[in-house]
Amino acid sequence: MSGQLGHGRDIHYLQNPRLIHSDLFDGLRISLIRCGEQYCAALTDGGQLYMWGKNSQVIPLSDDTETCFYQPRRIDIAEKRLRLLACGSWHAIAVTGIPGDC
């Protein structure tokens, strides 16, 4: 594993699921989680994005020298509010905006 579980560098396997501590999400409520091949992404109720796992050019950061993120990291998406999220092997896509604001 490359941090996909989100529980730190030393945990590669869990026999039973375990919650990721809410402090890693700045105490915000998570409304959606999606998983790619070796990474995960979560959206908060307010539309903030958190990602963790292997960074195969999928996790957008200004400093992309790190190859793995072993715990959730907030991703700066400027002033945008995300509503939907999908993850694949080598991609992640998000829908921004507020429903009905078309």
Summary of the structure (lengths in Angstrom):
residues: 102
radius of gyration: 13.4
end to end distance: 40.4
largest distance: 45.3
contacts: 259
relative contact order: 0.22
helix: 4%
strand: 36%
